[in-house]
Amino acid sequence: MLSIVGIAESASVALVIFIGHVATLTLLSGCSLYYAVQHPNIFTANMQTEFPDVNVAGHFVSGNMLTGIFYGYSSAMLGITGFETSAQFVEEQAPGVFRKTLRNMWVFATCYNLLLSFLSLAVLPLQGIYADENVVLATMGRVVAGKWLESWVSVDAFVVLAGGVLTSYVGITGLVRRLAFDRVLPAFLTHTNKWRGTNHNIILLFFGLQASLVILLNADSTALAGVFTFAFLSVMALFAFGCILLKLKREDIPRDVHAPWWSCIFGLIMVLLGLLGNLLGDPAIFTYFALYFVVFAATMFIMLERVFILRILLYIMQQLFPSRGSRDGAVEDVEAVKSQVKVKDGARTGAKGGRTITAVLQEIHLPAIVFFVKVANLSVLNKAILYVRKNEQTHNLHVVHVSEDAELDNEEDSSAEVTEADVQRRQQERENVEDLREMTRIFDLTYPKLKIDFVHVCGAHFDSAFVHWLSDELSVPPNMMFIRQPGTKNIHQRSALRPRTLFASICPVLISVSLLRKSHHISFLQIDVAAAMSFAILTQLMGNLSAVYTNFHRSLQLKRDGDSDAKIVLNLLSLTQVRRWSFLFYALQLLVLGIAHALCDKSVATTEEEWSACAEKDNQMLKSTRMEWIDGRVYIVELPSREYGH
């Protein structure tokens, strides 16, 4: 109820609870230490007791020092909880505070856990610890100081656990809401009530899951603690695994702290050992954890693969319950299910109820994705499109470029003082925008199932206010906006904008021609064969390349640099593997040359005027593709005209 009415965490209240809890533990430790000094025989007797037998997957094994350390470590992992919630408040803290928070948590958990563990052996006999295993600290307070300290410790435990329960509701609400916004969980979880503006669906669902777990385990606190231990250790293992993945895949991301490899691997191994110890101790508890995990994972899988599932359902409906028109061979717009094209009213999908499934698919594909791009780079834009095609359930992509100059669209600046540097900068920016527009047009035709639009915003600074303004204008939430990994200079500024980083710094395969001449002694064509269905046979022959799966429309018109040293873009997947074997690289280029000469007509441009005419001709309806010799001769390869979907 407190979460539904909007009660959230308060730093002041948390500080008061923390001070009270530390004071209670300090008082209990002091009284226990005084009692242990007066009664040293209790600690001596406990240390002389033999190691107890341990239950290993239902079989009792004689205890020894190794089993005591291993199972003691595994069970003690429950006493350091709190670190798993760190990801929920790291974004709300100032730079540098999160490290101090983790340090303070580690210091207090280490000191008090070790101290109270030794003091419990010095105050209570082992039989007393076994008998009151759920209220050991309260029993210690009663033994060392009387009933008043027992009540004090009990009240303190109630307050701390109540705060932990409220924290769990606040944390799970934020986590599930973010997953729902990212379309990983159902969208109804993001609904808010008009009364207090809280996500009541998340709160009630979480309460139902907790209540069902308590009922299923018969309110057994030991079993509940075991299930929580599996969840806690799994999250900690994911932290270590995520850190390793970042070091492997995003090594160049700027950061303040560089965790060494040994610490990441050591932390992961220790967490896995804790999981193994709890699993061997009582495998039945893991069954309950796995049951809830499978339900949650199945929900996420259905959300991530719902398009595939709906298409299978539509196919089954077409086979089992075909519509009347499909029996006569009059099925229409079935392919519209797989594209962004809207199904026409009255069109047939080949199955009874097929239009309902199609409408659901179109609703899934309708939300757009925004990708911020700064420089016209064919490889980067193509990689962004491939990412969206593979990972996002959308058929709409907005490529957004932001120019800070408000006068960029004006050929003549109205201001009084304009330097030559400003004129050159604006001219370069205009060329960059035009290249981006052309690239977007090319990819819009190359990927017919994805509608790609170019959005150019002038006179704006790329900051948090702009991102929120663009989100309102395009009706795209910030978490559906992607950006390349920013540089070291702007990494912290960009992280506050809340768009997702799509990939790290990516460069196309640019090979200096002079180096190629020295190593291969062969002429090459300047050609981009990114995503070329027509050249799929090449990749099949090369065995180690992936199939290229879209139409070959046009190569990127690369400009020569200051030394007239052309560069080649062979944007094939896994091209770096091809370069390792020279003879395979030769074979690939000979095949490209042979197919190009066999299928296409050629014309030669020998002057600058002819070059300009060829470039203008090349832009007409995207019918031609320019191919350039290294020695300076330019070939225009005419491709047959084609009809495109949009």
VOGU-3710 file (C-alpha; in Angstrom, 3 decimals, decimal comma):
1> mlsivgiaes> 0,000/0,000/0,000  2,821/2,411/0,774  4,291/1,869/-2,687  0,925/2,301/-4,405  0,301/5,632/-2,674  3,709/6,807/-3,838  5,895/6,499/-0,747  9,468/6,373/-2,020  12,904/6,173/-0,477  14,147/9,138/1,537
11> asvalvifig> 17,811/9,834/2,107  17,102/11,416/5,502  15,014/8,479/6,713  17,606/6,035/5,387  20,345/7,916/7,245  18,362/7,761/10,508  17,767/4,020/10,065  21,440/3,499/9,254  22,642/5,398/12,325  20,201/3,508/14,548
21> hvatltllsg> 21,255/0,168/13,088  24,970/0,889/13,494  24,385/2,056/17,060  22,459/-1,135/17,856  25,130/-3,415/16,403  27,896/-1,462/18,161  26,096/-1,689/21,510  25,449/-5,408/21,026  29,092/-5,986/20,072  30,366/-4,094/23,112
31> cslyyavqhp> 28,105/-5,945/25,538  28,945/-9,298/23,922  32,682/-8,591/24,076  32,397/-7,731/27,798  30,424/-10,931/28,374  32,951/-13,012/26,399  35,824/-11,720/28,508  33,969/-12,745/31,662  32,998/-16,193/30,262  35,929/-17,416/28,103
41> niftanmqte> 34,971/-21,058/28,609  32,060/-20,792/26,126  34,321/-19,868/23,215  36,858/-22,525/24,220  34,193/-25,234/24,356  32,770/-24,266/20,998  36,183/-24,324/19,342  36,906/-27,796/20,734  33,710/-29,216/19,238  34,135/-31,421/16,205
51> fpdvnvaghf> 32,992/-30,237/12,817  29,351/-31,148/12,191  28,314/-33,466/9,389  27,107/-31,706/6,273  24,270/-32,557/3,930  25,562/-32,840/0,367  22,623/-33,275/-2,020  20,756/-35,465/0,472  23,778/-37,477/1,666  25,538/-36,695/4,940
61> vsgnmltgif> 29,312/-36,339/4,770  31,660/-36,215/7,740  32,665/-32,675/8,495  36,220/-31,358/8,364  37,935/-28,026/8,047  37,462/-27,950/4,264  33,705/-28,560/4,442  33,415/-26,050/7,262  35,120/-23,309/5,251  33,310/-24,122/1,995
71> ygyssamlgi> 29,770/-24,419/3,357  30,336/-21,674/5,891  31,378/-19,338/3,092  28,385/-20,356/0,959  25,835/-19,772/3,714  27,502/-16,522/4,790  26,922/-15,013/1,339  23,379/-14,185/2,464  24,801/-11,782/5,036  26,300/-9,374/2,478
81> tgfetsaqfv> 23,156/-8,535/0,540  22,654/-4,996/-0,626  25,214/-4,905/-3,394  22,679/-6,311/-5,862  20,606/-3,120/-5,626  23,543/-0,859/-6,480  22,586/-0,668/-10,159  19,250/0,909/-9,211  20,685/4,040/-7,632  23,996/4,509/-9,449
91> eeqapgvfrk> 22,375/6,803/-12,043  20,966/9,043/-9,310  24,311/9,726/-7,645  26,894/12,363/-8,381  30,149/11,316/-10,072  32,462/9,576/-7,629  29,794/8,878/-4,995  29,025/5,348/-6,151  32,556/4,147/-5,424  32,322/5,549/-1,906
101> tlrnmwvfat> 28,962/3,840/-1,425  30,378/0,453/-2,395  33,409/1,027/-0,189  31,254/1,885/2,843  29,027/-1,146/2,255  32,067/-3,400/2,039  33,684/-1,971/5,189  30,591/-2,255/7,380  29,615/-5,687/6,047  33,127/-7,041/6,604
111> cynlllsfls> 33,636/-5,607/10,078  30,261/-6,383/11,647  29,805/-9,797/10,023  33,190/-11,068/11,188  32,895/-9,495/14,633  29,388/-10,767/15,364  30,228/-14,244/14,037  33,098/-14,615/16,520  31,109/-13,038/19,349  28,201/-15,420/18,788
121> lavlplqgiy> 30,591/-18,329/19,403  31,830/-16,581/22,555  28,340/-15,904/23,969  26,124/-18,838/22,961  26,869/-22,563/22,926  26,435/-24,330/19,617  23,173/-25,921/20,715  21,807/-22,476/21,538  22,815/-21,181/18,102  21,114/-24,156/16,419
131> adenvvlatm> 17,943/-23,725/18,469  17,587/-19,967/17,808  19,187/-19,777/14,362  16,602/-17,245/13,123  16,998/-14,845/16,096  20,639/-15,318/17,088  21,354/-11,605/17,637  18,252/-11,105/19,777  19,203/-14,143/21,870  22,713/-12,750/22,289
141> grvvagkwle> 21,233/-9,455/23,516  19,080/-11,254/26,089  22,043/-13,302/27,341  24,548/-10,440/27,637  22,291/-7,582/28,822  18,786/-8,800/29,489  15,323/-8,472/27,993  15,638/-4,790/27,097  18,515/-5,345/24,638  16,668/-8,298/23,101
151> swvsvdafvv> 13,660/-6,060/22,451  15,903/-3,290/21,125  17,603/-5,649/18,663  14,229/-7,059/17,560  12,760/-3,606/16,911  15,892/-2,561/15,032  15,701/-5,699/12,873  12,035/-5,014/12,120  12,749/-1,421/11,043  15,715/-2,409/8,875
161> laggvltsyv> 13,826/-5,247/7,195  10,798/-3,005/6,644  13,049/-0,491/4,937  14,502/-3,311/2,868  11,031/-4,413/1,765  10,155/-0,854/0,720  13,472/-0,641/-1,106  12,677/-3,858/-2,960  9,356/-2,435/-4,178  10,979/0,804/-5,283
171> gitglvrrla> 13,793/-1,069/-7,007  11,604/-3,618/-8,774  9,250/-0,866/-9,943  12,075/1,042/-11,594  13,625/-2,101/-13,079  10,407/-3,527/-14,540  9,313/-0,118/-15,814  12,598/0,280/-17,680  12,344/-3,230/-19,139  8,793/-2,502/-20,252
181> fdrvlpaflt> 9,889/0,765/-21,889  12,594/-1,219/-23,712  9,864/-3,603/-24,955  11,333/-6,538/-23,052  8,271/-6,896/-20,791  4,594/-6,217/-21,609  3,637/-2,574/-22,041  0,695/-2,728/-19,591  3,246/-2,694/-16,757  4,041/0,946/-17,571
191> htnkwrgtnh> 0,474/2,113/-16,933  0,114/4,591/-14,081  -2,948/5,325/-11,974  -4,533/8,765/-11,984  -4,666/8,884/-8,214  -0,961/8,905/-7,334  0,755/8,332/-10,672  2,397/5,071/-9,571  2,843/1,872/-11,567  0,237/-0,128/-9,696
201> niillffglq> 0,402/-3,085/-12,087  4,067/-3,672/-11,261  3,501/-3,327/-7,520  0,510/-5,677/-7,432  2,233/-8,232/-9,664  5,347/-8,199/-7,482  3,219/-8,590/-4,362  1,436/-11,550/-5,964  4,746/-13,227/-6,806  6,048/-12,709/-3,273
211> aslvillnad> 2,841/-13,996/-1,708  2,822/-17,066/-3,950  6,418/-17,855/-2,992  5,627/-17,561/0,728  2,586/-19,818/0,337  4,506/-22,309/-1,795  7,308/-22,573/0,784  4,915/-22,663/3,744  6,474/-19,470/5,131  9,705/-21,351/5,862
221> stalagvftf> 12,231/-18,603/6,486  15,181/-20,910/5,781  13,832/-21,895/2,370  12,937/-18,281/1,573  16,452/-17,211/2,499  17,843/-19,926/0,229  15,775/-18,745/-2,741  16,890/-15,181/-2,099  20,504/-16,350/-1,904  20,283/-17,897/-5,374
231> aflsvmalfa> 18,770/-14,706/-6,758  21,353/-12,511/-5,046  24,343/-14,578/-6,157  22,998/-14,803/-9,704  22,850/-11,014/-9,908  26,376/-10,715/-8,519  27,601/-13,248/-11,081  25,989/-11,171/-13,821  27,879/-8,108/-12,560  31,202/-9,927/-12,902
241> fgcillklkr> 30,224/-11,437/-16,252  29,095/-8,036/-17,537  32,396/-6,480/-16,485  34,269/-9,178/-18,417  32,112/-8,586/-21,495  32,791/-4,851/-21,316  36,522/-5,502/-21,173  36,262/-7,794/-24,196  33,846/-5,804/-26,357  34,188/-2,200/-25,124
251> ediprdvhap> 37,779/-1,910/-24,021  38,053/1,682/-25,302  35,099/3,081/-23,328  36,429/5,951/-21,163  36,018/5,242/-17,442  37,483/6,323/-14,139  38,152/2,848/-12,741  39,861/0,047/-14,659  39,205/-3,302/-12,996  42,078/-5,724/-13,621
261> wwscifglim> 41,365/-9,028/-15,284  42,322/-11,069/-12,251  39,789/-9,301/-10,018  36,915/-9,869/-12,467  37,734/-13,557/-12,914  38,402/-14,091/-9,202  35,119/-12,416/-8,251  33,170/-14,523/-10,749  34,782/-17,746/-9,490  34,025/-16,926/-5,844
271> vllgllgnll> 30,395/-16,125/-6,608  30,036/-19,368/-8,567  31,533/-21,273/-5,624  28,918/-19,692/-3,370  26,188/-20,782/-5,772  27,622/-24,306/-5,871  27,726/-24,549/-2,083  24,097/-23,482/-1,706  23,060/-25,830/-4,504  24,765/-28,826/-2,881
281> gdpaiftyfa> 23,380/-27,899/0,518  19,703/-28,104/-0,498  18,972/-28,742/-4,182  15,215/-28,561/-3,547  15,461/-24,813/-2,912  17,028/-24,326/-6,311  13,953/-25,964/-7,829  11,739/-23,164/-6,529  14,169/-20,549/-7,770  14,347/-22,214/-11,193
291> lyfvvfaatm> 10,538/-22,343/-11,393  10,152/-18,580/-10,996  13,171/-17,925/-13,181  11,731/-20,002/-16,030  8,416/-18,132/-15,836  10,159/-14,768/-15,966  12,572/-15,864/-18,721  9,700/-17,294/-20,774  7,880/-13,967/-20,550  10,944/-12,115/-21,799
301> fimlervfil> 11,489/-14,664/-24,582  7,908/-14,288/-25,785  8,258/-10,504/-25,830  11,555/-10,601/-27,705  10,389/-13,230/-30,210  6,728/-12,260/-30,445  7,024/-11,291/-34,109  8,376/-14,730/-34,975  5,696/-16,400/-32,841  2,919/-14,393/-34,488
311> rillyimqql> 4,212/-15,266/-37,941  4,213/-18,947/-37,024  0,678/-18,541/-35,701  -0,385/-16,869/-38,948  1,149/-19,712/-40,956  -0,672/-22,298/-38,839  -3,926/-20,394/-39,306  -3,344/-20,335/-43,058  -2,870/-24,091/-43,106  -5,669/-25,074/-40,722
321> fpsrgsrdga> -8,210/-22,313/-41,245  -7,658/-20,826/-44,710  -9,899/-17,999/-45,783  -12,313/-18,345/-48,663  -10,219/-16,188/-50,964  -7,047/-18,200/-50,346  -8,725/-21,357/-51,583  -9,323/-19,589/-54,891  -5,714/-18,391/-55,070  -6,641/-14,782/-54,319
331> vedveavksq> -4,436/-14,207/-51,295  -3,297/-10,590/-51,078  -0,817/-8,661/-49,011  0,601/-11,619/-47,132  4,045/-10,087/-47,586  2,783/-6,928/-45,913  2,967/-8,813/-42,656  6,745/-8,885/-43,060  7,170/-5,284/-44,176  6,244/-1,813/-43,069
341> vkvkdgartg> 3,555/-1,489/-45,729  0,093/-1,105/-44,282  -2,408/-3,812/-45,124  -5,222/-2,377/-47,174  -8,785/-2,500/-45,953  -10,429/-5,663/-47,179  -7,146/-7,290/-48,180  -6,822/-11,009/-47,561  -4,048/-12,624/-45,567  -4,942/-16,216/-46,381
351> akggrtitav> -6,339/-17,165/-42,972  -9,395/-16,527/-40,878  -8,385/-13,963/-38,299  -5,255/-13,175/-40,248  -5,972/-9,460/-40,380  -6,086/-9,371/-36,579  -2,639/-10,946/-36,363  -1,398/-8,606/-39,081  -2,744/-5,603/-37,193  -0,887/-6,721/-34,067
361> lqeihlpaiv> 2,318/-7,131/-36,068  1,951/-3,670/-37,564  1,370/-2,209/-34,105  4,595/-3,855/-32,938  6,540/-2,562/-35,955  5,117/0,960/-35,860  7,226/2,590/-33,068  10,279/4,226/-34,587  13,930/4,065/-33,617  16,193/7,138/-33,702
371> ffvkvanlsv> 19,879/6,919/-34,536  22,027/10,017/-34,087  24,767/10,326/-36,678  27,428/13,014/-36,884  29,532/12,227/-39,946  28,576/10,622/-43,237  30,057/7,158/-42,892  28,569/4,319/-44,890  29,935/1,570/-42,684  28,689/3,123/-39,444
381> lnkailyvrk> 25,221/3,757/-40,809  25,025/0,273/-42,286  26,069/-1,261/-38,990  23,401/0,724/-37,161  20,775/-0,493/-39,617  21,922/-4,087/-39,236  21,695/-3,727/-35,463  18,143/-2,382/-35,679  17,134/-5,129/-38,096  18,545/-7,815/-35,830
391> neqthnlhvv> 17,635/-6,572/-32,348  14,745/-4,107/-32,572  11,137/-4,914/-33,419  10,495/-1,968/-35,679  10,153/-1,128/-39,360  10,822/2,599/-38,940  14,221/4,202/-38,457  14,944/7,926/-38,189  18,525/8,949/-38,965  18,999/12,273/-37,167
401> hvsedaeldn> 21,820/14,734/-37,769  22,172/17,847/-35,609  23,844/21,039/-36,841  24,529/23,808/-34,373  24,608/26,454/-37,107  21,116/27,903/-37,611  22,148/29,545/-40,930  23,305/26,312/-42,488  20,477/26,120/-45,000  21,105/29,658/-46,250
411> eedssaevte> 23,569/29,980/-49,097  24,283/33,594/-48,181  24,708/34,409/-44,532  22,789/37,455/-43,331  25,241/38,286/-40,550  27,601/41,216/-40,969  30,884/39,479/-40,206  31,592/36,051/-41,636  35,136/34,751/-41,765  36,550/32,499/-44,428
421> advqrrqqer> 36,800/29,691/-41,874  33,058/29,986/-41,158  32,268/29,786/-44,862  34,416/26,683/-45,304  32,975/25,075/-42,201  29,421/25,658/-43,371  30,232/24,369/-46,817  31,712/21,197/-45,361  28,655/20,772/-43,158  26,327/21,198/-46,149
431> envedlremt> 28,260/18,535/-48,028  28,120/16,273/-44,988  24,341/16,713/-44,731  23,894/16,042/-48,433  26,002/12,883/-48,183  23,935/11,712/-45,228  20,741/12,372/-47,152  22,016/10,362/-50,109  23,178/7,517/-47,891  19,807/7,382/-46,178
441> rifdltypkl> 18,098/7,255/-49,557  20,378/4,419/-50,649  19,752/2,363/-47,536  16,030/3,055/-47,714  16,058/1,302/-51,078  18,545/-1,340/-50,009  16,417/-2,487/-47,073  12,829/-2,564/-48,381  11,455/-3,955/-45,113  12,796/-0,991/-43,150
451> kidfvhvcga> 11,554/2,544/-43,733  14,521/4,861/-43,191  14,004/8,625/-42,929  16,610/11,351/-42,640  15,962/14,161/-40,144  18,205/17,232/-40,165  17,921/19,663/-37,244  19,591/23,079/-37,578  20,418/25,544/-34,850  20,399/23,081/-31,966
461> hfdsafvhwl> 22,953/21,923/-29,425  23,121/18,213/-28,752  22,256/18,278/-25,069  19,642/16,893/-22,707  17,068/19,555/-23,581  17,392/18,783/-27,284  16,977/15,036/-26,731  13,775/15,580/-24,757  12,476/18,059/-27,339  13,168/15,638/-30,165
471> sdelsvppnm> 11,526/12,864/-28,162  8,335/14,926/-27,951  8,481/15,961/-31,607  8,999/12,456/-32,989  7,050/10,645/-30,242  10,057/8,425/-29,584  11,146/7,810/-25,967  14,810/8,547/-25,173  15,538/4,878/-24,508  14,622/4,178/-28,141
481> mfirqpgtkn> 17,283/6,610/-29,333  20,711/5,261/-30,193  24,082/6,888/-30,463  27,578/5,745/-31,272  30,039/5,507/-28,454  31,124/9,121/-27,820  34,727/10,095/-27,419  36,593/10,559/-24,179  35,921/14,285/-24,125  32,134/14,017/-24,220
491> ihqrsalrpr> 31,529/10,634/-22,622  30,088/11,963/-19,366  28,069/14,691/-21,094  26,463/12,190/-23,459  25,729/9,681/-20,687  23,325/12,155/-19,096  21,168/12,332/-22,237  19,844/8,783/-21,753  20,106/7,515/-25,342  21,524/4,021/-25,644
501> tlfasicpvl> 25,020/3,500/-27,018  24,694/1,351/-30,102  28,258/0,217/-30,729  31,826/1,217/-30,128  34,059/3,110/-32,492  33,722/1,392/-35,850  35,787/2,080/-38,933  35,106/0,692/-42,394  37,703/-1,540/-43,937  39,819/1,221/-45,505
511> isvsllrksh> 42,929/-0,049/-47,215  45,561/2,278/-48,580  46,083/1,632/-52,274  49,793/2,248/-52,039  50,121/-0,483/-49,428  48,053/-2,839/-51,544  50,271/-2,200/-54,530  53,365/-3,090/-52,542  51,917/-6,269/-51,065  49,759/-7,563/-53,917
521> hisflqidva> 51,005/-5,848/-57,134  47,532/-5,839/-58,646  44,945/-3,229/-59,642  41,710/-3,000/-57,693  38,296/-1,508/-58,175  36,839/1,064/-55,810  33,570/-0,677/-55,052  31,349/-1,140/-52,044  29,648/-4,517/-51,982  27,985/-4,127/-48,600
531> aamsfailtq> 24,897/-6,295/-48,340  24,924/-7,423/-51,970  22,600/-10,263/-52,885  23,971/-10,287/-56,417  27,424/-11,215/-55,103  26,243/-13,828/-52,590  27,930/-16,508/-54,687  31,271/-14,909/-53,877  30,787/-15,351/-50,169  29,606/-18,907/-50,633
541> lmgnlsavyt> 32,793/-19,717/-52,489  34,814/-18,078/-49,733  33,497/-20,415/-47,043  34,594/-18,170/-44,196  32,326/-15,234/-45,100  28,700/-14,768/-44,139  26,088/-14,453/-46,868  25,360/-10,904/-47,922  21,624/-10,553/-47,987  20,288/-7,425/-49,664
551> nfhrslqlkr> 20,309/-5,983/-53,190  23,402/-4,460/-54,773  22,338/-0,940/-55,697  25,212/1,470/-55,614  28,714/1,962/-54,281  29,684/4,810/-51,981  31,187/7,686/-53,951  34,458/8,051/-52,132  36,568/11,155/-52,675  40,283/11,161/-53,193
561> dgdsdakivl> 42,406/12,557/-50,400  45,033/15,279/-50,738  47,625/12,875/-52,154  45,155/11,473/-54,706  45,487/8,158/-52,940  42,179/6,349/-53,432  40,887/4,063/-50,745  38,961/0,893/-51,151  35,882/-0,083/-49,210  35,137/-3,764/-49,435
571> nllsltqvrr> 32,452/-3,842/-46,792  32,012/-7,601/-46,701  31,419/-9,399/-43,462  34,591/-10,971/-42,030  36,801/-9,326/-44,649  39,708/-9,322/-42,220  39,791/-13,095/-42,449  40,050/-12,900/-46,251  43,048/-10,594/-46,047  44,977/-13,230/-44,168
581> wsflfyalql> 45,144/-15,422/-47,259  46,408/-13,566/-50,297  45,256/-16,123/-52,838  41,680/-15,939/-51,543  41,845/-12,179/-51,736  43,052/-12,368/-55,335  40,259/-14,794/-56,206  37,630/-12,521/-54,701  38,779/-9,524/-56,727  39,078/-11,438/-59,955
591> lvlgiahalc> 35,533/-12,688/-59,490  34,290/-9,160/-58,800  36,046/-7,882/-61,915  34,759/-10,730/-64,043  31,148/-10,380/-62,957  31,262/-6,600/-63,292  32,628/-6,802/-66,840  30,275/-9,606/-67,828  27,042/-8,065/-66,542  27,543/-4,351/-67,051
601> dksvatteee> 28,191/-1,847/-69,817  31,247/0,381/-69,500  32,023/3,958/-70,339  35,232/5,816/-69,610  35,569/9,281/-68,052  38,897/10,897/-68,931  38,300/14,592/-68,120  36,953/16,521/-65,179  33,863/17,559/-67,171  33,101/13,965/-68,057
611> wsacaekdnq> 33,661/13,042/-64,428  31,038/15,596/-63,320  28,628/14,396/-65,984  29,115/10,830/-64,848  28,562/11,799/-61,223  25,323/13,585/-62,144  24,246/10,628/-64,197  25,101/8,336/-61,314  22,623/10,102/-59,051  19,668/9,643/-61,386
621> mlkstrmewi> 17,259/7,085/-59,925  20,183/5,176/-58,413  20,615/3,227/-61,640  24,399/3,356/-61,930  27,362/2,392/-59,815  30,756/4,048/-60,144  33,847/1,855/-60,181  37,304/3,470/-60,172  40,671/2,132/-61,251  43,683/2,779/-59,036
631> dgrvyivelp> 45,707/4,290/-61,856  43,228/7,151/-62,254  40,912/5,869/-64,989  37,264/6,016/-63,988  34,678/3,484/-65,127  30,911/3,993/-64,863  29,117/0,672/-64,682  25,502/0,909/-65,812  23,066/-1,355/-64,014  19,590/-2,141/-65,395
641> sreygh> 16,773/-0,063/-63,948  14,729/-1,705/-61,198  11,413/-1,154/-59,518  11,509/-0,753/-55,781  8,860/-1,236/-53,139  8,803/2,384/-51,966
//
